[in-house]
Amino acid sequence: MRKRIFEMIEVAESDDLLSKVYDIFMMLTIVFSLVPLAMKNSPTFLSGWTKLR
């Protein structure tokens, strides 16, 4: 089981679907977690966002 978890966490090989899914999930999670930090100092976007809500 340890070996399979390690294989999933490593960069995906061409035939390993689960590893590719994990890689994409982690990339999206990182990007989506950085978006609020990037917008923290951008009051023009946030003021427009609050008007939409």
Steps between C-alpha positions, in 0.01 A plus 500: 500500500785740578651437161171574321450825694854602410431420134184711507679799652785485252463660156247306296617249246312469172307188604412591861156663506474531877832682517390742228175571683696564820740734320216701345313514831808628683573764233142628513503502880821704504375747240162546670666550836726770355220696332370657824853603592549661160173688534568614855671819383266566211212711636356583155424137425369431847274805501349384172462150640310623804264702279413180310401322819 
